[in-house]
């Protein structure tokens, strides 16, 4: 491994990152496109079908990461990445001819191969940089996640333009042409301007290359990556229909809001790499998982309106009802003032409500001429507790989660070249597979959870449990190490691969 960073290394890093941006933009295309097709009635797909279409490209990009990572170690990143870009341009182009769920799903499975670009780029970048640069270089490459933000920002506007503001719905078929052209041009540039390089180790058999996967550490890192990367991919798409349905935003506005989650998360990955180099991945991951647990819990509370029985009005003495209005009940000469309902959800939504708001009112249950006895109920009380889940506060919390996960993505991959320097493609591929499976499974789970609970925030309930589970497993592992190791070694865990 080189000890000095060369200009060739920076050049390869640039093209790796550019290619990954394009790949990620294509990989998350369905989040915007499927939402547009459903909202405009072009295809009649339900929540479960939407979840599958969001997840299918992620599935392809996940299950093929390991073999693509192995191919990168064997043949070098230039050829694998370059031909991957050219290959994926074909199914994206053919997407413009899709006529229903199955054709859309099959083509999505094809261009989902763009998701394997991560395994190629990780291996191809790592061979060009020395150990002390690994976290920063891989963090910069991982910033290509921002490609998801490009899709959520640009695709809605392009769809609006191509469809003439919805007047020509079939114009959506122009969008795949744009994405196919981007893949084609990037692939050609990549093959022309990059130089091939492979790990400087002797050739290994497939069995030898797969040997590191027996380590529990690989699977633990994979679970972390399932959260910080897989769930990031899932929400980069899921947030578009989320904002449209929960907050009634336009598709363009939903795309803009979703990009506020995905863009900072992608860009800040470079900072996460630097933080991992400077403070160590374990310390960074503690902070990441702890913050994720807290903020996902805050996002669990749904936008809701709860109506419960409140304080009613009872007769103080027997008599006959002589007057009933929404403000007053009169029994003989005794008056009973009432509090009418003044709560209007539409008015409440126009205000910036941070905490739950309470409103109480009373409605008559007697009519003129009724004879009442002492303590008889004259007006029934009701109390409404309304939680707005204000959109701007929600957006802030979501953005923080995205930033935290972005830092976590770099921290997880800081471990790999340090513990497995000659198997980065294989181990990085497997960790990427497990992480990518989060991007596949989560939209489908979100769809089923939404269908069964009726709560859009059910997705955040899942994220809270997953974050807490990762944090507990990490703490349990570190506690075991600290229990076995001498006290004076507890500050050196990040620098001793054999201990973690």
Secondary structure, 3 states (H helix, E strand, C coil): CCCCCCHHHHHHHHHHHHHHHHHHHHHCHHHHHHHHHHHCCCCCCCHHHHHHHHHHHHHHHHHCHHHHHHHHHHHCHHHHHHHHHHHHHHHHHHHHHCCCHHHHHHHHHHHHHHHHHHHHHHHHHHCCCCHHHHHHHHHHHHHHHHHHHHHHHHHHHHHHHHCCCCCCHHHHHHHHHHHHHHHHHHHHHHHHHCCCCCCCCCCCCHHHHHHHHHCHHHHHHHHHHHHHHHHHHHHHHHHHHHHHHHCCCCHHHHHHHHHHHHHHHHHCHHHHHHHHHHHCHHHHHHHHHHHHHHHHHHCCCCCEEEEEEEEEEECCCCEEEEEECCCEEEECCEEEECCCCCCCHHHHHCCCCCCCEEEEEEEECCCCCCEECCCCEEEEEEEEEEECCCHHHHHHHHHHHHHHHHHHHHHHHHHHHHHCCCCHHHHHHHHHHHHHHHHHHHHHHHHHHHHHHCCCCHHHHHHHHHHHHHHHHHHHHHHHHHHHCCHHHCCCHHHCHHHC
